[in-house]
Amino acid sequence: MRFRVRKFAHVLERLGLAMAGAASGLFVAALVGTSVAALTTQAFLLLMMMGGAVGFYLGIDTPPLPFHPHDEQAANRGDGGKIDTAEFLSAVGTFLAAASAFSSVGVIVLRHDPHIAWTWMIMAGWVIGVVMQIIAGSIARFRR
């Protein structure tokens, strides 16, 4: 019974992260759509929302590698001092996506009209962040 409750809680957590990612994508798409007329389509909004949902679902809460190897062979290979690629990509990707979403919401709520270069930088930060999250989640799940 306890296993089912833990599994259900984990599924709810992942769905919440996916919804947060979808909202993030929606905010960035709304900002970019107000500045770039070609990107005001529903397809663009859905693409951004789906990208955010997948990125946040896969890329947040990835299982990290242990800091100290448990067996003698790993210590001899020197794996203990390596950077965990999945954890690094997840952290940087989450920061970029969240910072882009935060910036988008700020611009929308404060009704600023940023230069198009700032809009493209926000868009690029979000896309790069989500791609990093997807890659991190894929790496973490394939190494299990």
The first five atom37 places (N, CA, C, CB, O) and aatype in JSON, in Angstrom:
{
  "aatype": [12, 1, 13, 1, 19, 1, 11, 13, 0, 8, 19, 10, 6, 1, 10, 7, 10, 0, 12, 0, 7, 0, 0, 15, 7, 10, 13, 19, 0, 0, 10, 19, 7, 16, 15, 19, 0, 0, 10, 16, 16, 5, 0, 13, 10, 10, 10, 12, 12, 12, 7, 7, 0, 19, 7, 13, 18, 10, 7, 9, 3, 16, 14, 14, 10, 14, 13, 8, 14, 8, 3, 6, 5, 0, 0, 2, 1, 7, 3, 7, 7, 11, 9, 3, 16, 0, 6, 13, 10, 15, 0, 19, 7, 16, 13, 10, 0, 0, 0, 15, 0, 13, 15, 15, 19, 7, 19, 9, 19, 10, 1, 8, 3, 14, 8, 9, 0, 17, 16, 17, 12, 9, 12, 0, 7, 17, 19, 9, 7, 19, 19, 12, 5, 9, 9, 0, 7, 15, 9, 0, 1, 13, 1, 1],
  "atom_mask": [
    [1, 1, 1, 1, 1],
    [1, 1, 1, 1, 1],
    [1, 1, 1, 1, 1],
    [1, 1, 1, 1, 1],
    [1, 1, 1, 1, 1],
    [1, 1, 1, 1, 1],
    [1, 1, 1, 1, 1],
    [1, 1, 1, 1, 1],
    [1, 1, 1, 1, 1],
    [1, 1, 1, 1, 1],
    [1, 1, 1, 1, 1],
    [1, 1, 1, 1, 1],
    [1, 1, 1, 1, 1],
    [1, 1, 1, 1, 1],
    [1, 1, 1, 1, 1],
    [1, 1, 1, 0, 1],
    [1, 1, 1, 1, 1],
    [1, 1, 1, 1, 1],
    [1, 1, 1, 1, 1],
    [1, 1, 1, 1, 1],
    [1, 1, 1, 0, 1],
    [1, 1, 1, 1, 1],
    [1, 1, 1, 1, 1],
    [1, 1, 1, 1, 1],
    [1, 1, 1, 0, 1],
    [1, 1, 1, 1, 1],
    [1, 1, 1, 1, 1],
    [1, 1, 1, 1, 1],
    [1, 1, 1, 1, 1],
    [1, 1, 1, 1, 1],
    [1, 1, 1, 1, 1],
    [1, 1, 1, 1, 1],
    [1, 1, 1, 0, 1],
    [1, 1, 1, 1, 1],
    [1, 1, 1, 1, 1],
    [1, 1, 1, 1, 1],
    [1, 1, 1, 1, 1],
    [1, 1, 1, 1, 1],
    [1, 1, 1, 1, 1],
    [1, 1, 1, 1, 1],
    [1, 1, 1, 1, 1],
    [1, 1, 1, 1, 1],
    [1, 1, 1, 1, 1],
    [1, 1, 1, 1, 1],
    [1, 1, 1, 1, 1],
    [1, 1, 1, 1, 1],
    [1, 1, 1, 1, 1],
    [1, 1, 1, 1, 1],
    [1, 1, 1, 1, 1],
    [1, 1, 1, 1, 1],
    [1, 1, 1, 0, 1],
    [1, 1, 1, 0, 1],
    [1, 1, 1, 1, 1],
    [1, 1, 1, 1, 1],
    [1, 1, 1, 0, 1],
    [1, 1, 1, 1, 1],
    [1, 1, 1, 1, 1],
    [1, 1, 1, 1, 1],
    [1, 1, 1, 0, 1],
    [1, 1, 1, 1, 1],
    [1, 1, 1, 1, 1],
    [1, 1, 1, 1, 1],
    [1, 1, 1, 1, 1],
    [1, 1, 1, 1, 1],
    [1, 1, 1, 1, 1],
    [1, 1, 1, 1, 1],
    [1, 1, 1, 1, 1],
    [1, 1, 1, 1, 1],
    [1, 1, 1, 1, 1],
    [1, 1, 1, 1, 1],
    [1, 1, 1, 1, 1],
    [1, 1, 1, 1, 1],
    [1, 1, 1, 1, 1],
    [1, 1, 1, 1, 1],
    [1, 1, 1, 1, 1],
    [1, 1, 1, 1, 1],
    [1, 1, 1, 1, 1],
    [1, 1, 1, 0, 1],
    [1, 1, 1, 1, 1],
    [1, 1, 1, 0, 1],
    [1, 1, 1, 0, 1],
    [1, 1, 1, 1, 1],
    [1, 1, 1, 1, 1],
    [1, 1, 1, 1, 1],
    [1, 1, 1, 1, 1],
    [1, 1, 1, 1, 1],
    [1, 1, 1, 1, 1],
    [1, 1, 1, 1, 1],
    [1, 1, 1, 1, 1],
    [1, 1, 1, 1, 1],
    [1, 1, 1, 1, 1],
    [1, 1, 1, 1, 1],
    [1, 1, 1, 0, 1],
    [1, 1, 1, 1, 1],
    [1, 1, 1, 1, 1],
    [1, 1, 1, 1, 1],
    [1, 1, 1, 1, 1],
    [1, 1, 1, 1, 1],
    [1, 1, 1, 1, 1],
    [1, 1, 1, 1, 1],
    [1, 1, 1, 1, 1],
    [1, 1, 1, 1, 1],
    [1, 1, 1, 1, 1],
    [1, 1, 1, 1, 1],
    [1, 1, 1, 1, 1],
    [1, 1, 1, 0, 1],
    [1, 1, 1, 1, 1],
    [1, 1, 1, 1, 1],
    [1, 1, 1, 1, 1],
    [1, 1, 1, 1, 1],
    [1, 1, 1, 1, 1],
    [1, 1, 1, 1, 1],
    [1, 1, 1, 1, 1],
    [1, 1, 1, 1, 1],
    [1, 1, 1, 1, 1],
    [1, 1, 1, 1, 1],
    [1, 1, 1, 1, 1],
    [1, 1, 1, 1, 1],
    [1, 1, 1, 1, 1],
    [1, 1, 1, 1, 1],
    [1, 1, 1, 1, 1],
    [1, 1, 1, 1, 1],
    [1, 1, 1, 1, 1],
    [1, 1, 1, 1, 1],
    [1, 1, 1, 0, 1],
    [1, 1, 1, 1, 1],
    [1, 1, 1, 1, 1],
    [1, 1, 1, 1, 1],
    [1, 1, 1, 0, 1],
    [1, 1, 1, 1, 1],
    [1, 1, 1, 1, 1],
    [1, 1, 1, 1, 1],
    [1, 1, 1, 1, 1],
    [1, 1, 1, 1, 1],
    [1, 1, 1, 1, 1],
    [1, 1, 1, 1, 1],
    [1, 1, 1, 0, 1],
    [1, 1, 1, 1, 1],
    [1, 1, 1, 1, 1],
    [1, 1, 1, 1, 1],
    [1, 1, 1, 1, 1],
    [1, 1, 1, 1, 1],
    [1, 1, 1, 1, 1],
    [1, 1, 1, 1, 1]
  ],
  "atom_positions": [
    [[0.82, -1.2, 0.0], [0.0, 0.0, 0.0], [0.86, 1.26, 0.0], [-0.93, 0.0, 1.2], [0.6, 2.2, -0.75]],
    [[1.91, 1.27, 0.85], [2.76, 2.44, 0.93], [3.46, 2.71, -0.4], [3.8, 2.26, 2.04], [3.67, 3.87, -0.77]],
    [[3.82, 1.65, -1.12], [4.48, 1.81, -2.42], [3.55, 2.53, -3.4], [4.9, 0.44, -2.99], [3.98, 3.41, -4.15]],
    [[2.26, 2.15, -3.39], [1.3, 2.78, -4.3], [1.1, 4.27, -3.98], [-0.05, 2.05, -4.24], [0.98, 5.09, -4.89]],
    [[1.08, 4.58, -2.71], [0.92, 5.99, -2.3], [2.14, 6.79, -2.74], [0.72, 6.1, -0.76], [2.0, 7.9, -3.26]],
    [[3.33, 6.25, -2.54], [4.56, 6.94, -2.97], [4.58, 7.11, -4.48], [5.81, 6.17, -2.51], [4.96, 8.17, -4.98]],
    [[4.18, 6.07, -5.2], [4.16, 6.14, -6.67], [3.15, 7.19, -7.13], [3.81, 4.75, -7.27], [3.44, 7.97, -8.04]],
    [[1.98, 7.21, -6.51], [0.96, 8.19, -6.86], [1.44, 9.6, -6.57], [-0.32, 7.91, -6.09], [1.22, 10.51, -7.37]],
    [[2.09, 9.79, -5.43], [2.63, 11.11, -5.08], [3.69, 11.54, -6.09], [3.22, 11.1, -3.66], [3.75, 12.71, -6.47]],
    [[4.52, 10.6, -6.52], [5.55, 10.93, -7.51], [4.92, 11.31, -8.85], [6.51, 9.73, -7.69], [5.38, 12.25, -9.5]],
    [[3.87, 10.6, -9.25], [3.17, 10.93, -10.5], [2.55, 12.33, -10.4], [2.08, 9.87, -10.83], [2.63, 13.12, -11.34]],
    [[1.92, 12.63, -9.26], [1.35, 13.97, -9.07], [2.42, 15.05, -9.15], [0.61, 14.05, -7.73], [2.22, 16.1, -9.75]],
    [[3.57, 14.79, -8.52], [4.67, 15.75, -8.56], [5.13, 15.99, -10.0], [5.85, 15.25, -7.71], [5.33, 17.13, -10.4]],
    [[5.29, 14.92, -10.77], [5.75, 15.05, -12.15], [4.72, 15.8, -13.0], [6.02, 13.66, -12.76], [5.08, 16.62, -13.84]],
    [[3.44, 15.52, -12.78], [2.39, 16.23, -13.51], [2.39, 17.71, -13.15], [1.02, 15.61, -13.23], [2.17, 18.56, -14.01]],
    [[2.62, 18.03, -11.88], [2.71, 19.43, -11.46], [3.88, 20.13, -12.13], [0.0, 0.0, 0.0], [3.76, 21.28, -12.56]],
    [[5.01, 19.44, -12.22], [6.17, 20.02, -12.91], [5.87, 20.23, -14.39], [7.41, 19.12, -12.74], [6.26, 21.24, -14.97]],
    [[5.17, 19.27, -15.0], [4.81, 19.42, -16.41], [3.88, 20.61, -16.62], [4.14, 18.13, -16.93], [4.02, 21.35, -17.59]],
    [[2.93, 20.8, -15.71], [2.03, 21.95, -15.82], [2.79, 23.27, -15.64], [0.91, 21.85, -14.79], [2.5, 24.25, -16.32]],
    [[3.75, 23.28, -14.72], [4.57, 24.49, -14.53], [5.37, 24.77, -15.8], [5.52, 24.33, -13.31], [5.52, 25.93, -16.2]],
    [[5.89, 23.73, -16.43], [6.63, 23.9, -17.68], [5.73, 24.39, -18.81], [0.0, 0.0, 0.0], [6.14, 25.22, -19.61]],
    [[4.52, 23.87, -18.86], [3.57, 24.32, -19.89], [3.21, 25.79, -19.68], [2.3, 23.46, -19.87], [3.13, 26.55, -20.64]],
    [[3.01, 26.19, -18.43], [2.72, 27.59, -18.15], [3.9, 28.47, -18.51], [2.36, 27.77, -16.67], [3.73, 29.58, -19.03]],
    [[5.08, 27.98, -18.24], [6.3, 28.71, -18.61], [6.35, 28.94, -20.11], [7.57, 27.95, -18.14], [6.61, 30.04, -20.58]],
    [[6.08, 27.88, -20.85], [6.06, 28.0, -22.31], [4.99, 28.94, -22.8], [0.0, 0.0, 0.0], [5.2, 29.68, -23.77]],
    [[3.84, 28.93, -22.15], [2.75, 29.82, -22.52], [3.13, 31.28, -22.32], [1.5, 29.5, -21.72], [2.86, 32.12, -23.19]],
    [[3.76, 31.59, -21.19], [4.16, 32.98, -20.93], [5.19, 33.46, -21.95], [4.73, 33.11, -19.51], [5.09, 34.57, -22.46]],
    [[6.18, 32.62, -22.24], [7.2, 33.02, -23.2], [6.58, 33.16, -24.59], [8.37, 31.99, -23.23], [6.89, 34.11, -25.31]],
    [[5.7, 32.24, -24.96], [5.04, 32.32, -26.27], [4.16, 33.56, -26.37], [4.2, 31.06, -26.51], [4.1, 34.18, -27.43]],
    [[3.49, 33.93, -25.29], [2.65, 35.13, -25.31], [3.5, 36.37, -25.52], [1.85, 35.25, -24.01], [3.13, 37.26, -26.29]],
    [[4.64, 36.44, -24.84], [5.52, 37.6, -25.02], [6.08, 37.65, -26.44], [6.67, 37.56, -24.01], [6.05, 38.7, -27.09]],
    [[6.58, 36.52, -26.92], [7.17, 36.49, -28.26], [6.1, 36.76, -29.31], [7.87, 35.14, -28.53], [6.36, 37.44, -30.3]],
    [[4.9, 36.22, -29.1], [3.82, 36.42, -30.05], [3.39, 37.88, -30.16], [0.0, 0.0, 0.0], [2.93, 38.3, -31.22]],
    [[3.52, 38.65, -29.1], [3.15, 40.06, -29.18], [4.18, 40.87, -29.96], [3.0, 40.65, -27.78], [3.87, 41.96, -30.46]],
    [[5.4, 40.36, -30.08], [6.46, 41.09, -30.79], [6.7, 40.59, -32.19], [7.74, 41.0, -30.02], [7.12, 41.36, -33.06]],
    [[6.43, 39.32, -32.44], [6.68, 38.71, -33.75], [5.36, 38.19, -34.28], [7.75, 37.55, -33.66], [4.83, 37.2, -33.8]],
    [[4.83, 38.87, -35.27], [3.49, 38.55, -35.78], [3.38, 37.12, -36.31], [3.1, 39.53, -36.88], [2.33, 36.5, -36.2]],
    [[4.45, 36.6, -36.89], [4.41, 35.24, -37.45], [4.28, 34.17, -36.37], [5.66, 34.98, -38.28], [3.92, 33.03, -36.67]],
    [[4.56, 34.51, -35.12], [4.52, 33.53, -34.04], [3.31, 33.72, -33.13], [5.79, 33.62, -33.22], [3.38, 33.45, -31.93]],
    [[2.21, 34.19, -33.68], [0.99, 34.38, -32.89], [-0.01, 33.25, -33.11], [0.34, 35.71, -33.23], [-1.17, 33.38, -32.74]],
    [[0.42, 32.16, -33.7], [-0.5, 31.07, -34.01], [-0.73, 30.18, -32.79], [0.04, 30.23, -35.17], [0.08, 30.14, -31.86]],
    [[-1.84, 29.48, -32.82], [-2.13, 28.52, -31.76], [-1.14, 27.37, -31.78], [-3.56, 27.98, -31.91], [-0.79, 26.82, -30.74]],
    [[-0.68, 27.01, -32.96], [0.31, 25.93, -33.08], [1.6, 26.3, -32.35], [0.61, 25.62, -34.57], [2.2, 25.46, -31.68]],
    [[2.03, 27.55, -32.48], [3.23, 28.0, -31.77], [3.02, 27.94, -30.25], [3.61, 29.43, -32.2], [3.89, 27.49, -29.51]],
    [[1.85, 28.41, -29.8], [1.54, 28.34, -28.37], [1.57, 26.9, -27.87], [0.17, 28.97, -28.09], [2.15, 26.62, -26.82]],
    [[0.94, 26.0, -28.6], [0.92, 24.6, -28.18], [2.31, 23.98, -28.22], [-0.02, 23.8, -29.08], [2.66, 23.2, -27.33]],
    [[3.1, 24.31, -29.22], [4.47, 23.79, -29.31], [5.3, 24.24, -28.11], [5.13, 24.24, -30.62], [6.02, 23.44, -27.52]],
    [[5.19, 25.51, -27.76], [5.93, 26.03, -26.62], [5.45, 25.4, -25.32], [5.79, 27.55, -26.54], [6.27, 25.08, -24.45]],
    [[4.15, 25.21, -25.18], [3.62, 24.58, -23.98], [4.04, 23.12, -23.88], [2.1, 24.7, -23.96], [4.4, 22.65, -22.8]],
    [[3.99, 22.4, -24.98], [4.4, 20.99, -24.96], [5.89, 20.86, -24.68], [4.04, 20.31, -26.3], [6.31, 19.98, -23.94]],
    [[6.69, 21.73, -25.28], [8.13, 21.71, -25.01], [8.42, 21.95, -23.54], [0.0, 0.0, 0.0], [9.26, 21.27, -22.95]],
    [[7.74, 22.92, -22.95], [7.92, 23.21, -21.54], [7.46, 22.06, -20.65], [0.0, 0.0, 0.0], [8.12, 21.74, -19.66]],
    [[6.34, 21.45, -21.01], [5.84, 20.32, -20.21], [6.81, 19.15, -20.24], [4.46, 19.88, -20.72], [7.11, 18.56, -19.21]],
    [[7.31, 18.82, -21.41], [8.26, 17.7, -21.54], [9.57, 18.04, -20.83], [8.53, 17.37, -23.02], [10.13, 17.2, -20.12]],
    [[10.06, 19.25, -21.03], [11.31, 19.65, -20.4], [11.26, 19.63, -18.89], [0.0, 0.0, 0.0], [12.16, 19.1, -18.25]],
    [[10.21, 20.19, -18.31], [10.1, 20.21, -16.86], [9.79, 18.83, -16.3], [9.02, 21.2, -16.43], [10.23, 18.5, -15.2]],
    [[9.04, 18.01, -17.04], [8.73, 16.65, -16.59], [9.99, 15.8, -16.53], [7.68, 16.0, -17.51], [10.23, 15.1, -15.55]],
    [[10.79, 15.87, -17.59], [12.01, 15.04, -17.66], [13.19, 15.64, -16.92], [12.39, 14.82, -19.1], [13.95, 14.92, -16.28]],
    [[13.36, 16.95, -17.01], [14.61, 17.56, -16.61], [14.73, 17.98, -15.17], [0.0, 0.0, 0.0], [15.84, 18.23, -14.7]],
    [[13.62, 18.06, -14.46], [13.7, 18.44, -13.05], [13.59, 17.16, -12.23], [12.57, 19.47, -12.66], [12.84, 16.25, -12.57]],
    [[14.34, 17.11, -11.15], [14.33, 15.95, -10.26], [14.97, 14.73, -10.91], [12.9, 15.63, -9.84], [14.46, 13.62, -10.79]],
    [[16.09, 14.94, -11.6], [16.83, 13.81, -12.16], [17.67, 13.17, -11.07], [17.72, 14.25, -13.36], [18.23, 13.89, -10.24]],
    [[17.76, 11.86, -11.04], [18.57, 11.22, -10.0], [20.05, 11.49, -10.23], [18.3, 9.7, -9.97], [20.58, 11.15, -11.29]],
    [[20.74, 12.1, -9.27], [22.16, 12.41, -9.45], [23.04, 11.19, -9.24], [22.59, 13.53, -8.5], [22.63, 10.21, -8.62]],
    [[24.25, 11.27, -9.76], [25.24, 10.25, -9.48], [25.69, 10.39, -8.03], [26.44, 10.35, -10.45], [25.65, 11.5, -7.49]],
    [[26.12, 9.31, -7.4], [26.63, 9.45, -6.03], [27.93, 10.24, -6.01], [26.85, 8.07, -5.39], [28.74, 10.15, -6.93]],
    [[28.11, 11.03, -4.94], [29.33, 11.84, -4.83], [30.55, 10.97, -4.59], [29.18, 12.86, -3.72], [31.64, 11.27, -5.09]],
    [[30.38, 9.91, -3.82], [31.5, 9.03, -3.49], [31.21, 7.65, -4.05], [31.73, 8.96, -1.96], [30.17, 7.07, -3.74]],
    [[32.1, 7.11, -4.87], [31.86, 5.78, -5.42], [31.83, 4.74, -4.3], [32.94, 5.41, -6.46], [32.57, 4.82, -3.32]],
    [[30.95, 3.76, -4.46], [30.78, 2.73, -3.45], [31.71, 1.55, -3.65], [29.35, 2.26, -3.43], [31.98, 0.8, -2.7]],
    [[32.2, 1.37, -4.84], [33.06, 0.22, -5.07], [34.49, 0.66, -5.4], [32.51, -0.65, -6.2], [34.72, 1.8, -5.79]],
    [[35.4, -0.24, -5.23], [36.83, 0.04, -5.41], [37.16, 0.32, -6.88], [37.67, -1.14, -4.91], [38.03, 1.14, -7.16]],
    [[36.48, -0.34, -7.82], [36.77, -0.17, -9.24], [36.46, 1.26, -9.69], [35.98, -1.18, -10.09], [37.24, 1.85, -10.44]],
    [[35.34, 1.81, -9.25], [34.99, 3.18, -9.63], [36.01, 4.17, -9.09], [33.59, 3.54, -9.12], [36.33, 5.15, -9.76]],
    [[36.52, 3.92, -7.89], [37.52, 4.81, -7.31], [38.82, 4.75, -8.11], [37.79, 4.44, -5.84], [39.5, 5.76, -8.29]],
    [[39.16, 3.57, -8.59], [40.38, 3.43, -9.38], [40.26, 4.07, -10.76], [40.73, 1.96, -9.54], [41.25, 4.56, -11.3]],
    [[39.06, 4.07, -11.32], [38.85, 4.7, -12.64], [38.81, 6.21, -12.53], [37.54, 4.19, -13.26], [39.0, 6.9, -13.53]],
    [[38.58, 6.73, -11.35], [38.53, 8.17, -11.17], [37.15, 8.76, -11.42], [0.0, 0.0, 0.0], [37.04, 9.97, -11.64]],
    [[36.09, 7.93, -11.4], [34.75, 8.43, -11.66], [34.22, 9.34, -10.56], [33.81, 7.28, -11.85], [33.26, 10.08, -10.77]],
    [[34.84, 9.28, -9.38], [34.34, 10.06, -8.25], [34.47, 11.56, -8.44], [0.0, 0.0, 0.0], [33.71, 12.3, -7.83]],
    [[35.41, 12.03, -9.26], [35.63, 13.45, -9.43], [34.99, 14.05, -10.65], [0.0, 0.0, 0.0], [35.14, 15.25, -10.9]],
    [[34.27, 13.25, -11.43], [33.65, 13.76, -12.65], [32.42, 14.59, -12.35], [33.28, 12.61, -13.58], [31.75, 14.4, -11.34]],
    [[32.14, 15.5, -13.25], [30.93, 16.32, -13.15], [29.77, 15.48, -13.69], [31.07, 17.67, -13.95], [29.89, 14.84, -14.74]],
    [[28.67, 15.49, -12.97], [27.47, 14.78, -13.41], [26.8, 15.62, -14.5], [26.49, 14.51, -12.2], [26.19, 16.66, -14.22]],
    [[26.92, 15.17, -15.74], [26.41, 15.93, -16.88], [24.91, 16.17, -16.77], [26.73, 15.21, -18.18], [24.43, 17.28, -17.0]],
    [[24.18, 15.14, -16.42], [22.72, 15.28, -16.32], [22.33, 16.29, -15.25], [22.07, 13.92, -16.02], [21.45, 17.12, -15.47]],
    [[22.99, 16.23, -14.11], [22.66, 17.17, -13.03], [23.01, 18.61, -13.43], [23.41, 16.77, -11.75], [22.26, 19.54, -13.13]],
    [[24.15, 18.78, -14.1], [24.56, 20.12, -14.54], [23.6, 20.67, -15.58], [25.99, 20.08, -15.11], [23.16, 21.82, -15.47]],
    [[23.27, 19.86, -16.6], [22.35, 20.32, -17.64], [20.97, 20.63, -17.05], [22.22, 19.26, -18.74], [20.33, 21.6, -17.45]],
    [[20.53, 19.8, -16.11], [19.24, 20.04, -15.48], [19.23, 21.36, -14.72], [18.91, 18.89, -14.53], [18.27, 22.13, -14.83]],
    [[20.28, 21.61, -13.97], [20.35, 22.84, -13.17], [20.39, 24.08, -14.05], [21.57, 22.82, -12.26], [19.63, 25.03, -13.83]],
    [[21.26, 24.08, -15.04], [21.39, 25.25, -15.92], [20.13, 25.41, -16.77], [22.64, 25.12, -16.82], [19.65, 26.53, -16.97]],
    [[19.61, 24.31, -17.28], [18.39, 24.38, -18.1], [17.2, 24.89, -17.32], [0.0, 0.0, 0.0], [16.42, 25.7, -17.83]],
    [[17.05, 24.42, -16.09], [15.95, 24.89, -15.25], [16.09, 26.37, -14.96], [15.9, 24.09, -13.94], [15.11, 27.12, -14.99]],
    [[17.32, 26.81, -14.67], [17.54, 28.23, -14.42], [17.2, 29.06, -15.64], [19.0, 28.48, -14.01], [16.49, 30.07, -15.53]],
    [[17.68, 28.66, -16.83], [17.41, 29.44, -18.05], [15.92, 29.49, -18.35], [18.17, 28.84, -19.24], [15.38, 30.56, -18.67]],
    [[15.24, 28.35, -18.26], [13.81, 28.32, -18.57], [13.02, 29.14, -17.56], [13.3, 26.88, -18.59], [12.13, 29.9, -17.94]],
    [[13.35, 29.0, -16.29], [12.62, 29.75, -15.27], [12.9, 31.25, -15.36], [13.0, 29.24, -13.88], [11.99, 32.06, -15.2]],
    [[14.15, 31.62, -15.61], [14.49, 33.05, -15.75], [13.77, 33.65, -16.96], [16.02, 33.23, -15.89], [13.3, 34.79, -16.9]],
    [[13.69, 32.9, -18.04], [12.99, 33.39, -19.23], [11.5, 33.56, -18.96], [13.21, 32.44, -20.42], [10.9, 34.55, -19.36]],
    [[10.91, 32.59, -18.28], [9.48, 32.69, -17.95], [9.24, 33.85, -17.0], [8.98, 31.36, -17.33], [8.27, 34.6, -17.16]],
    [[10.1, 34.01, -16.01], [9.97, 35.12, -15.06], [10.07, 36.45, -15.79], [11.06, 35.02, -13.97], [9.29, 37.36, -15.52]],
    [[11.02, 36.57, -16.7], [11.18, 37.81, -17.48], [9.95, 38.07, -18.33], [12.42, 37.73, -18.37], [9.48, 39.21, -18.43]],
    [[9.42, 37.02, -18.94], [8.22, 37.17, -19.78], [7.04, 37.67, -18.97], [7.87, 35.84, -20.45], [6.34, 38.59, -19.39]],
    [[6.82, 37.06, -17.82], [5.7, 37.48, -16.97], [5.9, 38.93, -16.53], [5.56, 36.55, -15.74], [4.95, 39.71, -16.52]],
    [[7.12, 39.28, -16.15], [7.4, 40.65, -15.74], [7.1, 41.66, -16.84], [0.0, 0.0, 0.0], [6.5, 42.7, -16.59]],
    [[7.52, 41.34, -18.05], [7.28, 42.25, -19.18], [5.79, 42.36, -19.47], [8.03, 41.77, -20.45], [5.28, 43.45, -19.74]],
    [[5.09, 41.22, -19.41], [3.65, 41.23, -19.7], [2.88, 42.0, -18.62], [3.12, 39.79, -19.81], [2.04, 42.84, -18.94]],
    [[3.16, 41.72, -17.37], [2.42, 42.35, -16.27], [2.72, 43.85, -16.19], [2.78, 41.68, -14.93], [1.81, 44.66, -15.96]],
    [[3.97, 44.22, -16.38], [4.34, 45.64, -16.3], [4.07, 46.4, -17.59], [5.79, 45.77, -15.94], [4.28, 47.61, -17.67]],
    [[3.61, 45.68, -18.6], [3.24, 46.25, -19.9], [4.38, 47.02, -20.56], [2.06, 47.16, -19.75], [4.18, 48.1, -21.12]],
    [[5.57, 46.44, -20.47], [6.71, 47.03, -21.16], [6.71, 46.59, -22.61], [8.04, 46.63, -20.48], [6.09, 45.58, -22.97]],
    [[7.39, 47.32, -23.43], [7.57, 46.96, -24.83], [9.07, 46.84, -25.09], [6.9, 48.01, -25.8], [9.7, 47.8, -25.54]],
    [[9.65, 45.66, -24.79], [11.11, 45.53, -24.93], [11.53, 45.55, -26.39], [11.59, 44.25, -24.26], [10.74, 45.26, -27.29]],
    [[12.78, 45.88, -26.6], [13.37, 45.82, -27.94], [13.29, 44.38, -28.42], [14.85, 46.33, -27.94], [13.34, 43.45, -27.62]],
    [[13.16, 44.2, -29.72], [13.0, 42.86, -30.29], [14.19, 41.95, -29.94], [12.85, 42.96, -31.81], [14.03, 40.73, -29.84]],
    [[15.36, 42.54, -29.76], [16.53, 41.73, -29.4], [16.34, 41.09, -28.02], [17.82, 42.6, -29.41], [16.72, 39.94, -27.81]],
    [[15.74, 41.82, -27.08], [15.47, 41.27, -25.76], [14.45, 40.15, -25.85], [14.98, 42.35, -24.81], [14.56, 39.13, -25.16]],
    [[13.45, 40.33, -26.7], [12.43, 39.29, -26.88], [13.05, 38.02, -27.42], [11.31, 39.79, -27.82], [12.75, 36.92, -26.95]],
    [[13.92, 38.16, -28.41], [14.59, 36.99, -28.97], [15.53, 36.34, -27.96], [15.36, 37.37, -30.24], [15.68, 35.12, -27.95]],
    [[16.16, 37.14, -27.12], [17.04, 36.57, -26.09], [16.22, 35.78, -25.06], [17.84, 37.69, -25.38], [16.66, 34.72, -24.61]],
    [[15.06, 36.28, -24.7], [14.19, 35.55, -23.77], [13.75, 34.24, -24.42], [12.96, 36.41, -23.38], [13.76, 33.19, -23.78]],
    [[13.37, 34.31, -25.68], [12.95, 33.11, -26.41], [14.1, 32.1, -26.49], [12.47, 33.47, -27.83], [13.91, 30.91, -26.23]],
    [[15.28, 32.57, -26.84], [16.44, 31.68, -26.96], [16.8, 31.06, -25.61], [17.66, 32.44, -27.52], [17.11, 29.87, -25.54]],
    [[16.75, 31.85, -24.54], [17.03, 31.32, -23.21], [16.06, 30.23, -22.81], [0.0, 0.0, 0.0], [16.44, 29.23, -22.22]],
    [[14.79, 30.44, -23.15], [13.8, 29.44, -22.81], [14.0, 28.16, -23.62], [12.4, 30.0, -23.03], [13.98, 27.06, -23.06]],
    [[14.18, 28.3, -24.92], [14.35, 27.12, -25.77], [15.61, 26.35, -25.39], [14.41, 27.54, -27.26], [15.57, 25.12, -25.27]],
    [[16.72, 27.04, -25.19], [17.97, 26.38, -24.8], [17.8, 25.7, -23.45], [19.14, 27.39, -24.75], [18.26, 24.57, -23.26]],
    [[17.14, 26.37, -22.51], [16.91, 25.78, -21.19], [16.07, 24.52, -21.25], [0.0, 0.0, 0.0], [16.39, 23.53, -20.59]],
    [[14.99, 24.54, -22.02], [14.13, 23.37, -22.13], [14.85, 22.22, -22.83], [12.84, 23.73, -22.87], [14.71, 21.07, -22.42]],
    [[15.61, 22.53, -23.86], [16.37, 21.48, -24.55], [17.39, 20.86, -23.59], [17.08, 22.05, -25.8], [17.58, 19.64, -23.59]],
    [[18.04, 21.69, -22.78], [18.99, 21.16, -21.8], [18.28, 20.26, -20.79], [19.7, 22.32, -21.08], [18.83, 19.24, -20.39]],
    [[17.09, 20.63, -20.37], [16.33, 19.81, -19.44], [15.96, 18.46, -20.06], [15.07, 20.54, -18.99], [16.08, 17.42, -19.4]],
    [[15.53, 18.47, -21.3], [15.16, 17.23, -21.98], [16.37, 16.32, -22.12], [14.55, 17.53, -23.37], [16.27, 15.11, -21.88]],
    [[17.5, 16.87, -22.51], [18.72, 16.08, -22.63], [19.13, 15.53, -21.27], [19.86, 16.93, -23.24], [19.51, 14.36, -21.17]],
    [[19.07, 16.35, -20.24], [19.44, 15.9, -18.89], [18.54, 14.76, -18.42], [19.36, 17.07, -17.9], [19.02, 13.77, -17.89]],
    [[17.25, 14.9, -18.62], [16.32, 13.85, -18.23], [16.56, 12.56, -19.0], [0.0, 0.0, 0.0], [16.45, 11.47, -18.44]],
    [[16.87, 12.68, -20.27], [17.15, 11.49, -21.08], [18.42, 10.8, -20.61], [17.28, 11.87, -22.56], [18.46, 9.58, -20.49]],
    [[19.47, 11.57, -20.34], [20.73, 11.0, -19.85], [20.5, 10.27, -18.53], [21.8, 12.1, -19.68], [20.96, 9.14, -18.36]],
    [[19.8, 10.91, -17.62], [19.57, 10.32, -16.29], [18.74, 9.04, -16.38], [18.86, 11.34, -15.38], [18.98, 8.1, -15.61]],
    [[17.8, 8.99, -17.27], [16.96, 7.79, -17.37], [17.64, 6.66, -18.11], [15.65, 8.13, -18.05], [17.35, 5.5, -17.83]],
    [[18.53, 6.95, -19.03], [19.23, 5.89, -19.76], [20.36, 5.27, -18.94], [19.78, 6.43, -21.07], [20.77, 4.15, -19.23]],
    [[20.87, 5.96, -17.94], [21.98, 5.4, -17.16], [21.51, 4.56, -15.98], [22.85, 6.5, -16.66], [22.34, 3.97, -15.29]],
    [[20.23, 4.48, -15.74], [19.7, 3.67, -14.63], [20.03, 2.24, -14.8], [18.22, 3.83, -14.49], [19.67, 1.42, -13.96]]
  ]
}
